[in-house]
Amino acid sequence: MALKLFFAPGACSFVPHAMLELAGAEFEPASVKLHKGEQRSAEYLALNPRGQVPVLVDGGEVVTQIVTILLHLDAKLPEAGILPATGMARTRALQTLTWMNNTVHPTFTHVFMPQKFTDDEAAQKAIRGFAVERYRELLGEIEALAAQAAPWMAGEKPSALDAYALTLLRWGGYAGINPTDFPATWDLAQRFAALPAVARAVEREKLQLNVYQG
């Protein structure tokens, strides 16, 4: 199985990174250091002209965009439980996954990189302040979902939802949001990170779950 995952430590690429480890799949992990601009190198842009992570190389095929990568891996590794296999459980998991990706994740982008949306410094400050409060509200929605975990967000098996919830909660620390203010999600994140397979991804990325410094 010729799988190679390009990931950036702490980025959303943690989600497929953790899923590959949970699946016990043979893959080559390749770290992309965003702070060094490696995503803008000619070699990387040849893979993904948008200069984003994650990127999955499967044989001679390149797959980008996190939801697409997860669906590709789910089809390739059906026993891994990346998403529930069938029925309404799968529909609800996809519903949550796409919401995390198209609503919660972009809201954090407004917190972390407001310069993407305006070059006016005063406007950047306003965008960031507004987005922080909106992000806090969205983490509250994740908290309600985590409180219903049985024992995981998609049911009996840990899935991409748990990996994404961990990532989004962790990012909150950079926005000045204490993850322990969301006890169900914080518990879920700690349990997920402690799974031996996931712990390999956590160690490889050298992740600190709580980066809040308030």
Solvent accessible surface area in square Angstrom, and as a share of the most:
residue,aa,sasa,rsa
1,M,123,0.55
2,A,72,0.56
3,L,6,0.03
4,K,60,0.25
5,L,0,0.00
6,F,28,0.12
7,F,3,0.01
8,A,2,0.01
9,P,64,0.40
10,G,13,0.12
11,A,17,0.13
12,C,12,0.07
13,S,0,0.00
14,F,1,0.01
15,V,0,0.00
16,P,0,0.00
17,H,0,0.00
18,A,0,0.00
19,M,2,0.01
20,L,0,0.00
21,E,14,0.06
22,L,48,0.24
23,A,32,0.25
24,G,61,0.59
25,A,17,0.13
26,E,129,0.58
27,F,34,0.14
28,E,93,0.42
29,P,48,0.30
30,A,18,0.14
31,S,50,0.32
32,V,6,0.03
33,K,80,0.34
34,L,73,0.36
35,H,154,0.69
36,K,136,0.58
37,G,12,0.11
38,E,62,0.28
39,Q,25,0.11
40,R,160,0.58
41,S,40,0.26
42,A,80,0.62
43,E,133,0.59
44,Y,11,0.04
45,L,63,0.31
46,A,88,0.68
47,L,50,0.25
48,N,3,0.01
49,P,110,0.69
50,R,169,0.62
51,G,14,0.13
52,Q,84,0.37
53,V,20,0.11
54,P,4,0.02
55,V,0,0.00
56,L,0,0.00
57,V,27,0.16
58,D,23,0.12
59,G,43,0.42
60,G,79,0.76
61,E,119,0.53
62,V,63,0.36
63,V,20,0.12
64,T,30,0.18
65,Q,86,0.38
66,I,8,0.04
67,V,26,0.15
68,T,69,0.40
69,I,0,0.00
70,L,0,0.00
71,L,65,0.32
72,H,61,0.27
73,L,0,0.00
74,D,13,0.07
75,A,84,0.65
76,K,76,0.32
77,L,23,0.11
78,P,89,0.56
79,E,152,0.68
80,A,21,0.16
81,G,11,0.11
82,I,1,0.00
83,L,5,0.03
84,P,25,0.15
85,A,80,0.62
86,T,104,0.60
87,G,55,0.53
88,M,119,0.53
89,A,56,0.44
90,R,59,0.21
91,T,69,0.40
92,R,127,0.46
93,A,4,0.03
94,L,47,0.23
95,Q,100,0.44
96,T,19,0.11
97,L,0,0.00
98,T,52,0.30
99,W,55,0.19
100,M,0,0.00
101,N,41,0.21
102,N,99,0.51
103,T,43,0.25
104,V,0,0.00
105,H,37,0.17
106,P,50,0.31
107,T,18,0.11
108,F,13,0.05
109,T,26,0.15
110,H,59,0.26
111,V,2,0.01
112,F,121,0.51
113,M,63,0.28
114,P,15,0.09
115,Q,102,0.45
116,K,126,0.53
117,F,91,0.38
118,T,34,0.20
119,D,137,0.71
120,D,71,0.37
121,E,143,0.64
122,A,78,0.61
123,A,35,0.27
124,Q,35,0.16
125,K,162,0.69
126,A,66,0.51
127,I,45,0.23
128,R,93,0.34
129,G,40,0.39
130,F,157,0.65
131,A,5,0.04
132,V,15,0.08
133,E,91,0.41
134,R,90,0.33
135,Y,0,0.00
136,R,87,0.32
137,E,102,0.46
138,L,0,0.00
139,L,2,0.01
140,G,31,0.30
141,E,81,0.36
142,I,1,0.00
143,E,32,0.14
144,A,52,0.41
145,L,65,0.33
146,A,7,0.05
147,A,71,0.55
148,Q,137,0.61
149,A,26,0.20
150,A,70,0.54
151,P,66,0.41
152,W,23,0.08
153,M,30,0.14
154,A,28,0.21
155,G,22,0.22
156,E,151,0.68
157,K,108,0.46
158,P,27,0.17
159,S,1,0.01
160,A,0,0.00
161,L,5,0.02
162,D,0,0.00
163,A,0,0.00
164,Y,0,0.00
165,A,0,0.00
166,L,3,0.01
167,T,4,0.02
168,L,0,0.00
169,L,3,0.02
170,R,23,0.08
171,W,20,0.07
172,G,0,0.00
173,G,7,0.06
174,Y,100,0.38
175,A,8,0.06
176,G,46,0.44
177,I,1,0.00
178,N,38,0.19
179,P,1,0.01
180,T,63,0.36
181,D,92,0.47
182,F,19,0.08
183,P,88,0.56
184,A,27,0.21
185,T,1,0.00
186,W,47,0.17
187,D,70,0.36
188,L,0,0.00
189,A,3,0.02
190,Q,78,0.34
191,R,84,0.31
192,F,0,0.00
193,A,12,0.09
194,A,74,0.57
195,L,45,0.22
196,P,104,0.65
197,A,15,0.12
198,V,0,0.00
199,A,39,0.30
200,R,118,0.43
201,A,0,0.00
202,V,25,0.15
203,E,115,0.52
204,R,93,0.34
205,E,7,0.03
206,K,166,0.71
207,L,23,0.11
208,Q,114,0.51
209,L,35,0.17
210,N,44,0.22
211,V,20,0.11
212,Y,67,0.25
213,Q,174,0.77
214,G,89,0.85
